[in-house]
Amino acid sequence: MTAAGPRGLWLIGVWCAAAGATGCASHVNDTLWQPFAGWAAASTLGAGISGSSWLFAAIESCHLAGLAVLGGAVILVDLSLLGLALGDESLPRLSRDAEPWLLAGLIVTVASGALLFLSEATKFYSAGFWDSAEAPFAAKMAFLTAAVVFTFTVRRRILRTSDRLEGPSLRDRLVGITSLLLWLGVGVGGRAIGFY
């Protein structure tokens, strides 16, 4: 893979985020997103979670635990790709050992995140898009999609073939930085939702 590979993926991710934000802020927002948000919030599951005094907090705790496991697996391997941690470990073996944790964290995070969304779906809709949690939610989903695709395609392929006999290569560093930035975007978008 050349240096243009990660840069090309980054540009595609930025374009998708911009297209998604434009779509959400337009007619699509009123005709598709608003009815879906209303349906999700009124569903049995959504109404049950939002009506409970403790269920949302329990699901949020699972969401944060999943994020911690996912983040730990990602950061450990990416710092190793950058040559900043576990320099004596084989990258292919380290990535194989970390992948079950990454997958478990991702599954818990996505499942609990879907439940949290159902309980507060109308929070993520507004006529103006920028004056509600909808903008950071759209950014979080765009970064999450890009991060998952990048992690299980480019990053996985690089980790399985990486050889660090002479230290991290430029390719390894680009992949590690791109991965960290994509997952950071997910985290920042998620944290920004809390301000609404």
Contact map, one row per residue, 1 for C-alpha under 8 A:
1111100000000000000000000000000000000000000000000000000000000000000000000000000000000000000000000000000000000000000000000000000000000000000000000000000000000000000000000010000000000000000000000000
1111100000000000000000000000000000000000000000000000000000000000000000000000000000000000000000000000000000000000000000000000000000000000000000000000000000000000000000000010000000000000000000000000
1111111000000000000000000000000000000000000000000000000000000000000000000000000000000000000000000000000000000000000000000000000000000000000000000000000000000000000000000010010000000000000000000000
1111111100000000000000000000000000000000000000000000000000000000000000000000000000000000000000000000000000000000000000000000000000000000000000000000000000000000000000000000000000000000000000000000
1111111110000000000000000000000000000000000000000000000000000000000000000000000000000000000000000000000000000000000000000000000000000000000000000000000000000000000000000000000000000000000000000000
0011111111000000000000000000000000000000000000000000000000000000000000000000000000000000000000000000000000000000000000000000000000000000000000000000000000000000000000000000011001000000000000000000
0011111111100000000000000000000000000000000000000000000000000000000000000000000000000000000000000000000000000000000000000000000000000000000000000000000000000000000000000000000000000000000000000000
0001111111110000000000000000000000000000000000000000000000000000000000000000000000000000000000000000000000000000000000000000000000000000000000000000000000000000000000000000000000000000000000000000
0000111111111000000000000000000000000000000000000000000000000000000000000000000000000000000000000000000000000000000000000000000000000000000000000000010000000000000000000000000000000000000000000000
0000011111111100000000000000000000000000000000000000000000000000000000000000000000000000000000000000000000000000000000000000000000000000000000000000000000000000000000000000000001000000000000000000
0000001111111110000000000000000000000000000000000000000000000000000000000000000000000000000000000000000000000000000000000000000000000000000000000000000000000000000000000000000000000000000000000000
0000000111111111000000000000000000000000000000000000000000000000000000000000000000000000000000000000000000000000000000000000000000000000000000000000000000000000000000000000000000000000000000000000
0000000011111111100000000000000000000000000000000000000000000000000000000000000000000000000000000000000000000000000000000000000000000000000001100100000000000000000000000000000000000000000000000000
0000000001111111110000000000000000000000000000000000000000000000000000000000000000000000000000000000000000000000000000000000000000000000000000000000000000000000000000000000000000000000000000000000
0000000000111111111000000000000000000000000000000000000000000000000000000000000000000000000000000000000000000000000000000000000000000000000000000000000000000000000000000000000000000000000000000000
0000000000011111111100000000000000000000000000000000000000000000000000000000000000000000000000000000000000000000000000000000000000000000000001000000000000000000000000000000000000000000000000000000
0000000000001111111110000000000000000000000000000000000000000000000000000000000000000000000000000000000000000000000000000000000000000000011001100000000000000000000000000000000000000000000000000000
0000000000000111111111000000000000000000000000000000000000000000000000000000000000000000000000000000000000000000000000000000000000000000000000000000000000000000000000000000000000000000000000000000
0000000000000011111111100000000000000000000000000000000000000000000000000000000000000000000000000000000000000000000000000000000000000000000000000000000000000000000000000000000000000000000000000000
0000000000000001111111110000000000000000000000000000000000000000000000000000000000000000000000000000000000000000000000000000000000000000010001000000000000000000000000000000000000000000000000000000
0000000000000000111111111000000000000000000000000000000000000000000000000000000000000000000000000000000000000000000000000000000000000010011000000000000000000000000000000000000000000000000000000000
0000000000000000011111111100000000000000000000000000000000000000000000000000000000000000000000000000000000000000000000000000000000000000000000000000000000000000000000000000000000000000000000000000
0000000000000000001111111111100000000000000000000000000000000000000000000000000000000000000000000000000000000000000000000000000000000000000000000000000000000000000000000000000000000000000000000000
0000000000000000000111111111100010000000000000000000000000000000000000000000000000000000000000000000000000000000000000000000000010000000000000000000000000000000000000000000000000000000000000000000
0000000000000000000011111111100000000000000000000000000000000000000000000000000000000000000000000000000000000000000000000000001111000000000000000000000000000000000000000000000000000000000000000000
0000000000000000000001111111110000000000000000000000000000000000000000000000000000000000000000000000000000000000000000000000000000000000000000000000000000000000000000000000000000000000000000000000
0000000000000000000000111111111000000000000000000000000000000000000000000000000000000000000000000000000000000000000000000000000000000000000000000000000000000000000000000000000000000000000000000000
0000000000000000000000111111111110000000000000000000000000000000000000000000000000000000000000000000000000000000000000000000000000000000000000000000000000000000000000000000000000000000000000000000
0000000000000000000000111111111111000000000000000000000000000000000000000000000000000000000000000000000000000000000000000000101000000000000000000000000000000000000000000000000000000000000000000000
0000000000000000000000000111111111100000000000000000000000000000000000000000000000000000000000000000000000000000000000000000001000000000000000000000000000000000000000000000000000000000000000000000
0000000000000000000000000011111111100000000000000000000000000000000000000000000000000000000000000000000000000000000000000000000000000000000000000000000000000000000000000000000000000000000000000000
0000000000000000000000000001111111110000000000000000000000000000000000000000000000000000000000000000000000000000000000000000000000000000000000000000000000000000000000000000000000000000000000000000
0000000000000000000000010001111111111000000000000000000000000000000000000000000000000000000000000000000000000000000000000000100000000000000000000000000000000000000000000000000000000000000000000000
0000000000000000000000000000111111111100000000000000000000000000000000000000000000000000000000000000000000000000000000000100110000000000000000000000000000000000000000000000000000000000000000000000
0000000000000000000000000000011111111110000000000000000000000000000000000000000000000000000000000000000000000000000000000000000000000000000000000000000000000000000000000000000000000000000000000000
0000000000000000000000000000000111111111000000000000000000000000000000000000000000000000000000000000000000000000000000000000000000000000000000000000000000000000000000000000000000000000000000000000
0000000000000000000000000000000011111111100000000000000000000000000000000000000000000000000000000000000000000000000000001101100000000000000000000000000000000000000000000000000000000000000000000000
0000000000000000000000000000000001111111110000000000000000000000000000000000000000000000000000000000000000000000000000001100000000000000000000000000000000000000000000000000000000000000000000000000
0000000000000000000000000000000000111111111000000000000000000000000000000000000000000000000000000000000000000000000000000000000000000000000000000000000000000000000000000000000000000000000000000000
0000000000000000000000000000000000011111111001000000000000000000000000000000000000000000000000000000000000000000000001101000000000000000000000000000000000000000000000000000000000000000000000000000
0000000000000000000000000000000000001111111001100000000000000000000000000000000000000000000000000000000000000000000001111100000000000000000000000000000000000000000000000000000000000000000000000000
0000000000000000000000000000000000000111111101100000000000000000000000000000000000000000000000000000000000000000000000000000000000000000000000000000000000000000000000000000000000000000000000000000
0000000000000000000000000000000000000011111111100000000000000000000000000000000000000000000000000000000000000000000001000000000000000000000000000000000000000000000000000000000000000000000000000000
0000000000000000000000000000000000000000011111110000000000000000000000000000000000000000000000000000000000000000000000000000000000000000000000000000000000000000000000000000000000000000000000000000
0000000000000000000000000000000000000000001111111000000000000000000000000000000000000000000000000000000000000000001001100000000000000000000000000000000000000000000000000000000000000000000000000000
0000000000000000000000000000000000000001111111111100000000000000000000000000000000000000000000000000000000000000001011110000000000000000000000000000000000000000000000000000000000000000000000000000
0000000000000000000000000000000000000000111111111110000000000000000000000000000000000000000000000000000000000000000001100000000000000000000000000000000000000000000000000000000000000000000000000000
0000000000000000000000000000000000000000000111111111000000000000000000000000000000000000000000000000000000000000000000100000000000000000000000000000000000000000000000000000000000000000000000000000
0000000000000000000000000000000000000000000011111111001100000000000000000000000000000000000000000000000000000000001000100000000000000000000000000000000000000000000000000000000000000000000000000000
0000000000000000000000000000000000000000000001111111101100000000000000000000000000000000000000000000000000000000000000110000000000000000000000000000000000000000000000000000000000000000000000000000
0000000000000000000000000000000000000000000000111111100000000000000000000000000000000000000000000000000000000000000000000000000000000000000000000000000000000000000000000000000000000000000000000000
0000000000000000000000000000000000000000000000011111111100000000000000000000000000000000000000000000000000000000000000000000000000000000000000000000000000000000000000000000000000000000000000000000
0000000000000000000000000000000000000000000000000111111100000000000000000000000000000000000000000000000000000000000000000000000000000000000000000000000000000000000000000000000000000000000000000000
0000000000000000000000000000000000000000000000000001111111000000000000000000000000000000000000000000000000000000000000000000000000000000000000000000000000000000000000000000000000000000000000000000
0000000000000000000000000000000000000000000000001101111111100000000000000000000000000000000000000000000000000000000000000000000000000000000000000000000000000000000000000000000000000000000000000000
0000000000000000000000000000000000000000000000001101111111110000000000000000000000000000000000000000000000000000000100100000000000000000000000000000000000000000000000000000000000000000000000000000
0000000000000000000000000000000000000000000000000000011111111000000000000000000000000000000000000000000000000000000000000000000000000000000000000000000000000000000000000000000000000000000000000000
0000000000000000000000000000000000000000000000000000011111111100000000000000000000000000000000000000000000000000000000000000000000000000000000000000000000000000000000000000000000000000000000000000
0000000000000000000000000000000000000000000000000000001111111110000000000000000000000000000000000000000000000001001100000000000000000000000000000000000000000000000000000000000000000000000000000000
0000000000000000000000000000000000000000000000000000000111111111000000000000000000000000000000000000000000000001100100000000000000000000000000000000000000000000000000000000000000000000000000000000
0000000000000000000000000000000000000000000000000000000011111111100000000000000000000000000000000000000000000000000000000000000000000000000000000000000000000000000000000000000000000000000000000000
0000000000000000000000000000000000000000000000000000000001111111110000000000000000000000000000000000000000011001000000000000000000000000000000000000000000000000000000000000000000000000000000000000
0000000000000000000000000000000000000000000000000000000000111111111000000000000000000000000000000000000000011101100000000000000000000000000000000000000000000000000000000000000000000000000000000000
0000000000000000000000000000000000000000000000000000000000011111111100000000000000000000000000000000000000001000000000000000000000000000000000000000000000000000000000000000000000000000000000000000
0000000000000000000000000000000000000000000000000000000000001111111110000000000000000000000000000000000010001000000000000000000000000000000000000000000000000000000000000000000000000000000000000000
0000000000000000000000000000000000000000000000000000000000000111111111000000000000000000000000000000000111111000000000000000000000000000000000000000000000000000000000000000000000000000000000000000
0000000000000000000000000000000000000000000000000000000000000011111111100000000000000000000000000000000011001000000000000000000000000000000000000000000000000000000000000000000000000000000000000000
0000000000000000000000000000000000000000000000000000000000000001111111110000000000000000000000000000000010000000000000000000000000000000000000000000000000000000000000000000000000000000000000000000
0000000000000000000000000000000000000000000000000000000000000000111111111000000000000000000000000000110110000000000000000000000000000000000000000000000000000000000000000000000000000000000000000000
0000000000000000000000000000000000000000000000000000000000000000011111111100000000000000000000000000111111000000000000000000000000000000000000000000000000000000000000000000000000000000000000000000
0000000000000000000000000000000000000000000000000000000000000000001111111110000000000000000000000000010000000000000000000000000000000000000000000000000000000000000000000000000000000000000000000000
0000000000000000000000000000000000000000000000000000000000000000000111111111000000000000000000000000000000000000000000000000000000000000000000000000000000000000000000000000000000000000000000000000
0000000000000000000000000000000000000000000000000000000000000000000011111111100000000000000000000110110000000000000000000000000000000000000000000000000000000000000000000000000000000000000000000000
0000000000000000000000000000000000000000000000000000000000000000000001111111110000000000000000000100010000000000000000000000000000000000000000000000000000000000000000000000000000010000000000000000
0000000000000000000000000000000000000000000000000000000000000000000000111111111000000000000000000000000000000000000000000000000000000000000000000000000000000000000000000000000000010000000000000000
0000000000000000000000000000000000000000000000000000000000000000000000011111111100001000000000000000000000000000000000000000000000000000000000000000000000000000000000000000000000000000000000000000
0000000000000000000000000000000000000000000000000000000000000000000000001111111110000000001001100100000000000000000000000000000000000000000000000000000000000000000000000000000000000000000000000000
0000000000000000000000000000000000000000000000000000000000000000000000000111111111000000000000000000000000000000000000000000000000000000000000000000000000000000000000000000000110110000000000000000
0000000000000000000000000000000000000000000000000000000000000000000000000011111111111000000000000000000000000000000000000000000000000000000000000000000000000000000000000000000100000000000000000000
0000000000000000000000000000000000000000000000000000000000000000000000000001111111111110001000000000000000000000000000000000000000000000000000000000000000000000000000000000000000000000000000000000
0000000000000000000000000000000000000000000000000000000000000000000000000000111111110000001000000000000000000000000000000000000000000000000000000000000000000000000000010001101100000000000000000000
0000000000000000000000000000000000000000000000000000000000000000000000000000011111111000000000000000000000000000000000000000000000000000000000000000000000000000000000010001100110000000000000000000
0000000000000000000000000000000000000000000000000000000000000000000000000000001111111110000000000000000000000000000000000000000000000000000000000000000000000000000000110000000000000000000000000000
0000000000000000000000000000000000000000000000000000000000000000000000000000001111111110000000000000000000000000000000000000000000000000000000000000000000000000000000000000000000000000000000000000
0000000000000000000000000000000000000000000000000000000000000000000000000001001101111110000000000000000000000000000000000000000000000000000000000000000000000000000000000000000000000000000000000000
0000000000000000000000000000000000000000000000000000000000000000000000000000000100111111100000000000000000000000000000000000000000000000000000000000000000000000000000000000000000000000000000000000
0000000000000000000000000000000000000000000000000000000000000000000000000000000100111111100000000000000000000000000000000000000000000000000000000000000000000000000000000000000000000000000000000000
0000000000000000000000000000000000000000000000000000000000000000000000000000000000000111110000000000000000000000000000000000000000000000000000000000000000000000000000000000000000000000000000000000
0000000000000000000000000000000000000000000000000000000000000000000000000000000000000111111011000000000000000000000000000000000000000000000000000000000000000000000000000000000000000000000000000000
0000000000000000000000000000000000000000000000000000000000000000000000000000000000000001111111000000000000000000000000000000000000000000000000000000000000000000001100000000000000000000000000000000
0000000000000000000000000000000000000000000000000000000000000000000000000000100110000000111111100000000000000000000000000000000000000000000000000000000000000011011100000000000000000000000000000000
0000000000000000000000000000000000000000000000000000000000000000000000000000000000000000011111110000000000000000000000000000000000000000000000000000000000000011110000000000000000000000000000000000
0000000000000000000000000000000000000000000000000000000000000000000000000000000000000000111111111000000000000000000000000000000000000000000000000000000000000000000000000000000000000000000000000000
0000000000000000000000000000000000000000000000000000000000000000000000000000100000000000111111111100000000000000000000000000000000000000000000000000000000000000000000000000000000000000000000000000
0000000000000000000000000000000000000000000000000000000000000000000000000000100000000000001111111110000000000000000000000000000000000000000000000000000000010011000000000000000000000000000000000000
0000000000000000000000000000000000000000000000000000000000000000000000000000000000000000000111111111000000000000000000000000000000000000000000000000000000000000000000000000000000000000000000000000
0000000000000000000000000000000000000000000000000000000000000000000000000000000000000000000011111111100000000000000000000000000000000000000000000000000000000000000000000000000000000000000000000000
0000000000000000000000000000000000000000000000000000000000000000000000001100100000000000000001111111110000000000000000000000000000000000000000000000000000000000000000000000000000000000000000000000
0000000000000000000000000000000000000000000000000000000000000000000000001000000000000000000000111111111000000000000000000000000000000000000000000000000000000000000000000000000000000000000000000000
0000000000000000000000000000000000000000000000000000000000000000000000000000000000000000000000011111111100000000000000000000000000000000000000000000000000000000000000000000000000000000000000000000
0000000000000000000000000000000000000000000000000000000000000000000011001000000000000000000000001111111110000000000000000000000000000000000000000000000000000000000000000000000000000000000000000000
0000000000000000000000000000000000000000000000000000000000000000000011101100000000000000000000000111111111000000000000000000000000000000000000000000000000000000000000000000000000000000000000000000
0000000000000000000000000000000000000000000000000000000000000000000001000000000000000000000000000011111111100000000000000000000000000000000000000000000000000000000000000000000000000000000000000000
0000000000000000000000000000000000000000000000000000000000000000010011000000000000000000000000000001111111110000000000000000000000000000000000000000000000000000000000000000000000000000000000000000
0000000000000000000000000000000000000000000000000000000000000000111111000000000000000000000000000000111111111000000000000000000000000000000000000000000000000000000000000000000000000000000000000000
0000000000000000000000000000000000000000000000000000000000000000011001000000000000000000000000000000011111111100000000000000000000000000000000000000000000000000000000000000000000000000000000000000
0000000000000000000000000000000000000000000000000000000000000000010000000000000000000000000000000000001111111110000000000000000000000000000000000000000000000000000000000000000000000000000000000000
0000000000000000000000000000000000000000000000000000000000000110010000000000000000000000000000000000000111111111000000000000000000000000000000000000000000000000000000000000000000000000000000000000
0000000000000000000000000000000000000000000000000000000000000111111000000000000000000000000000000000000011111111100000000000000000000000000000000000000000000000000000000000000000000000000000000000
0000000000000000000000000000000000000000000000000000000000000010000000000000000000000000000000000000000001111111110000000000000000000000000000000000000000000000000000000000000000000000000000000000
0000000000000000000000000000000000000000000000000000000000000000000000000000000000000000000000000000000000111111111000000000000000000000000000000000000000000000000000000000000000000000000000000000
0000000000000000000000000000000000000000000000000000000000110110000000000000000000000000000000000000000000011111111100000000000000000000000000000000000000000000000000000000000000000000000000000000
0000000000000000000000000000000000000000000000000000000000010010000000000000000000000000000000000000000000001111111110000000000000000000000000000000000000000000000000000000000000000000000000000000
0000000000000000000000000000000000000000000000000000000000000000000000000000000000000000000000000000000000000111111111000000000000000000000000000000000000000000000000000000000000000000000000000000
0000000000000000000000000000000000000000000011001000000000100000000000000000000000000000000000000000000000000011111111100000000000000000000000000000000000000000000000000000000000000000000000000000
0000000000000000000000000000000000000000000000000000000100110000000000000000000000000000000000000000000000000001111111110000000000000000000000000000000000000000000000000000000000000000000000000000
0000000000000000000000000000000000000000000001000000000000000000000000000000000000000000000000000000000000000000111111111000000000000000000000000000000000000000000000000000000000000000000000000000
0000000000000000000000000000000000000001101011100000000000000000000000000000000000000000000000000000000000000000011111111000000000000000000000000000000000000000000000000000000000000000000000000000
0000000000000000000000000000000000000001100011111100000100000000000000000000000000000000000000000000000000000000001111111000000000000000000000000000000000000000000000000000000000000000000000000000
0000000000000000000000000000000000000000100001000100000000000000000000000000000000000000000000000000000000000000000111111111000000000000000000000000000000000000000000000000000000000000000000000000
0000000000000000000000000000000000001101100000000000000000000000000000000000000000000000000000000000000000000000000011111111100000000000000000000000000000000000000000000000000000000000000000000000
0000000000000000000000000000000001001100100000000000000000000000000000000000000000000000000000000000000000000000000000011111100000000000000000000000000000000000000000000000000000000000000000000000
0000000000000000000000000000000000000000000000000000000000000000000000000000000000000000000000000000000000000000000000011111110000011100000000000000000000000000000000000000000000000000000000000001
0000000000000000000000000000000000001000000000000000000000000000000000000000000000000000000000000000000000000000000000011111110000011100100000000000000000000000000000000000000000000000000000000000
0000000000000000000000000000100011001000000000000000000000000000000000000000000000000000000000000000000000000000000000001111111010011100000000000000000000000000000000000000000000000000000000000000
0000000000000000000000000000000001000000000000000000000000000000000000000000000000000000000000000000000000000000000000000011111111110100000000000000000000000000000000000000000000000000000000000000
0000000000000000000000001000110000000000000000000000000000000000000000000000000000000000000000000000000000000000000000000000111110000000000000000000000000000000000000000000000000000000000000000000
0000000000000000000000001000000000000000000000000000000000000000000000000000000000000000000000000000000000000000000000000000011111110000000000000000000000000000000000000000000000000000000000000000
0000000000000000000000011000000000000000000000000000000000000000000000000000000000000000000000000000000000000000000000000000111111110110000000000000000000000000000000000000000000000000000000000000
0000000000000000000000001000000000000000000000000000000000000000000000000000000000000000000000000000000000000000000000000000010111111110000000000000000000000000000000000000000000000000000000000000
0000000000000000000000000000000000000000000000000000000000000000000000000000000000000000000000000000000000000000000000000000010111111110000000000000000000000000000000000000000000000000000000000000
0000000000000000000000000000000000000000000000000000000000000000000000000000000000000000000000000000000000000000000000000011110111111110000000000000000000000000000000000000000000000000000000000001
0000000000000000000000000000000000000000000000000000000000000000000000000000000000000000000000000000000000000000000000000011100001111111100000000000000000000000000000000000000000000000000000011111
0000000000000000000000000000000000000000000000000000000000000000000000000000000000000000000000000000000000000000000000000011110011111111110000000000000000000000000000000000000000000000000000001000
0000000000000000000010000000000000000000000000000000000000000000000000000000000000000000000000000000000000000000000000000000000011111111111000000000000000000000000000000000000000000000000000000000
0000000000000000000000000000000000000000000000000000000000000000000000000000000000000000000000000000000000000000000000000000000000001111111100000000000000000000000000000000000000000000000011011000
0000000000000000000000000000000000000000000000000000000000000000000000000000000000000000000000000000000000000000000000000001000000001111111110000000000000000000000000000000000000000000000011001000
0000000000000000100110000000000000000000000000000000000000000000000000000000000000000000000000000000000000000000000000000000000000000111111111000000000000000000000000000000000000000000000000000000
0000000000000000100010000000000000000000000000000000000000000000000000000000000000000000000000000000000000000000000000000000000000000011111111100000000000000000000000000000000000000000110010000000
0000000000000000000000000000000000000000000000000000000000000000000000000000000000000000000000000000000000000000000000000000000000000001111111110000000000000000000000000000000000000000111111000000
0000000000000000000000000000000000000000000000000000000000000000000000000000000000000000000000000000000000000000000000000000000000000000111111111000000000000000000000000000000000000000010000000000
0000000000001001100100000000000000000000000000000000000000000000000000000000000000000000000000000000000000000000000000000000000000000000011111111100000000000000000000000000000000000000000000000000
0000000000001000100000000000000000000000000000000000000000000000000000000000000000000000000000000000000000000000000000000000000000000000001111111110000000000000000000000000000000000110110000000000
0000000000000000000000000000000000000000000000000000000000000000000000000000000000000000000000000000000000000000000000000000000000000000000111111111000000000000000000000000000000000110110000000000
0000000000000000000000000000000000000000000000000000000000000000000000000000000000000000000000000000000000000000000000000000000000000000000011111111100000000000000000000000000000000000000000000000
0000000000001000000000000000000000000000000000000000000000000000000000000000000000000000000000000000000000000000000000000000000000000000000001111111110000000000000000000000000000000100000000000000
0000000000000000000000000000000000000000000000000000000000000000000000000000000000000000000000000000000000000000000000000000000000000000000000111111111000000000000000000000000000100110000000000000
0000000000000000000000000000000000000000000000000000000000000000000000000000000000000000000000000000000000000000000000000000000000000000000000011111111100000000000000000000000000000000000000000000
0000000000000000000000000000000000000000000000000000000000000000000000000000000000000000000000000000000000000000000000000000000000000000000000001111111110000000000000000000000000000000000000000000
0000000010000000000000000000000000000000000000000000000000000000000000000000000000000000000000000000000000000000000000000000000000000000000000000111111111100000000000000000000000100000000000000000
0000000000000000000000000000000000000000000000000000000000000000000000000000000000000000000000000000000000000000000000000000000000000000000000000011111111110000000000000000000000100000000000000000
0000000000000000000000000000000000000000000000000000000000000000000000000000000000000000000000000000000000000000000000000000000000000000000000000001111111111000000000000000000000000000000000000000
0000000000000000000000000000000000000000000000000000000000000000000000000000000000000000000000000000000000000000000000000000000000000000000000000000111111111000000000000000000000000000000000000000
0000000000000000000000000000000000000000000000000000000000000000000000000000000000000000000000000000000000000000000000000000000000000000000000000000011111111100000000000000001000000000000000000000
0000000000000000000000000000000000000000000000000000000000000000000000000000000000000000000000000000000000000000000000000000000000000000000000000000011111111110000000000000001100100000000000000000
0000000000000000000000000000000000000000000000000000000000000000000000000000000000000000000000100000000000000000000000000000000000000000000000000000001111111111000000000000000000000000000000000000
0000000000000000000000000000000000000000000000000000000000000000000000000000000000000000000000000000000000000000000000000000000000000000000000000000000111111111100000000000000000000000000000000000
0000000000000000000000000000000000000000000000000000000000000000000000000000000000000000000000000000000000000000000000000000000000000000000000000000000001111111110000000001001000000000000000000000
0000000000000000000000000000000000000000000000000000000000000000000000000000000000000000001100100000000000000000000000000000000000000000000000000000000000111111110000000000000000000000000000000000
0000000000000000000000000000000000000000000000000000000000000000000000000000000000000000001100100000000000000000000000000000000000000000000000000000000000011111110000000000000000000000000000000000
0000000000000000000000000000000000000000000000000000000000000000000000000000000000000000000100000000000000000000000000000000000000000000000000000000000000001111111000000000000000000000000000000000
0000000000000000000000000000000000000000000000000000000000000000000000000000000000000000001100000000000000000000000000000000000000000000000000000000000000000111111100000001000000000000000000000000
0000000000000000000000000000000000000000000000000000000000000000000000000000000000000000011000000000000000000000000000000000000000000000000000000000000000000000111110000000000000000000000000000000
0000000000000000000000000000000000000000000000000000000000000000000000000000000000000000011000000000000000000000000000000000000000000000000000000000000000000000011111111000000000000000000000000000
0000000000000000000000000000000000000000000000000000000000000000000000000000000000000000000000000000000000000000000000000000000000000000000000000000000000000000001111100000000000000000000000000000
0000000000000000000000000000000000000000000000000000000000000000000000000000000000000000000000000000000000000000000000000000000000000000000000000000000000000000000111111000000000000000000000000000
0000000000000000000000000000000000000000000000000000000000000000000000000000000000100000000000000000000000000000000000000000000000000000000000000000000000000000000111111000000000000000000000000000
0000000000000000000000000000000000000000000000000000000000000000000000000000000011100000000000000000000000000000000000000000000000000000000000000000000000000000000101111111100000000000000000000000
0000000000000000000000000000000000000000000000000000000000000000000000000000000000000000000000000000000000000000000000000000000000000000000000000000000000000000000101111111100000000000000000000000
0000000000000000000000000000000000000000000000000000000000000000000000000000000000000000000000000000000000000000000000000000000000000000000000000000000000000000000000011111110000000000000000000000
1110000000000000000000000000000000000000000000000000000000000000000000000000000000000000000000000000000000000000000000000000000000000000000000000000000000000000000000011111111000000000000000000000
0000000000000000000000000000000000000000000000000000000000000000000000000000000011000000000000000000000000000000000000000000000000000000000000000000000000000100010000011111111100000000000000000000
0000000000000000000000000000000000000000000000000000000000000000000000000000000011000000000000000000000000000000000000000000000000000000000000000000000000000000000000011111111110000000000000000000
0010010000000000000000000000000000000000000000000000000000000000000000000000000000000000000000000000000000000000000000000000000000000000000000000000000000000000000000000111111111000000000000000000
0000010000000000000000000000000000000000000000000000000000000000000000000000000010000000000000000000000000000000000000000000000000000000000000000000000001100100000000000011111111100000000000000000
0000000000000000000000000000000000000000000000000000000000000000000000000000011011000000000000000000000000000000000000000000000000000000000000000000000000100000000000000001111111110000000000000000
0000000000000000000000000000000000000000000000000000000000000000000000000000010001000000000000000000000000000000000000000000000000000000000000000000000000000000000000000000111111111000000000000000
0000010001000000000000000000000000000000000000000000000000000000000000000000000000000000000000000000000000000000000000000000000000000000000000000000000000000000000000000000011111111100000000000000
0000000000000000000000000000000000000000000000000000000000000000000000000000010000000000000000000000000000000000000000000000000000000000000000000010011000100000000000000000001111111110000000000000
0000000000000000000000000000000000000000000000000000000000000000000000000110010000000000000000000000000000000000000000000000000000000000000000000000000000000000000000000000000111111111000000000000
0000000000000000000000000000000000000000000000000000000000000000000000000000000000000000000000000000000000000000000000000000000000000000000000000000000000000000000000000000000011111111100000000000
0000000000000000000000000000000000000000000000000000000000000000000000000000000000000000000000000000000000000000000000000000000000000000000000110110000000000000000000000000000001111111110000000000
0000000000000000000000000000000000000000000000000000000000000000000000000000000000000000000000000000000000000000000000000000000000000000000000110010000000000000000000000000000000111111111000000000
0000000000000000000000000000000000000000000000000000000000000000000000000000000000000000000000000000000000000000000000000000000000000000000000000000000000000000000000000000000000011111111100000000
0000000000000000000000000000000000000000000000000000000000000000000000000000000000000000000000000000000000000000000000000000000000000000001100110000000000000000000000000000000000001111111110000000
0000000000000000000000000000000000000000000000000000000000000000000000000000000000000000000000000000000000000000000000000000000000000000001110110000000000000000000000000000000000000111111111000000
0000000000000000000000000000000000000000000000000000000000000000000000000000000000000000000000000000000000000000000000000000000000000000000100000000000000000000000000000000000000000011111111100000
0000000000000000000000000000000000000000000000000000000000000000000000000000000000000000000000000000000000000000000000000000000000000000000100000000000000000000000000000000000000000001111111110000
0000000000000000000000000000000000000000000000000000000000000000000000000000000000000000000000000000000000000000000000000000000000000001101100000000000000000000000000000000000000000000111111111000
0000000000000000000000000000000000000000000000000000000000000000000000000000000000000000000000000000000000000000000000000000000000000001100100000000000000000000000000000000000000000000011111111100
0000000000000000000000000000000000000000000000000000000000000000000000000000000000000000000000000000000000000000000000000000000000000000000000000000000000000000000000000000000000000000001111111110
0000000000000000000000000000000000000000000000000000000000000000000000000000000000000000000000000000000000000000000000000000000000001001000000000000000000000000000000000000000000000000000111111111
0000000000000000000000000000000000000000000000000000000000000000000000000000000000000000000000000000000000000000000000000000000000001101100000000000000000000000000000000000000000000000000011111111
0000000000000000000000000000000000000000000000000000000000000000000000000000000000000000000000000000000000000000000000000000000000001000000000000000000000000000000000000000000000000000000001111111
0000000000000000000000000000000000000000000000000000000000000000000000000000000000000000000000000000000000000000000000000000000000001000000000000000000000000000000000000000000000000000000000111111
0000000000000000000000000000000000000000000000000000000000000000000000000000000000000000000000000000000000000000000000000010000000011000000000000000000000000000000000000000000000000000000000011111
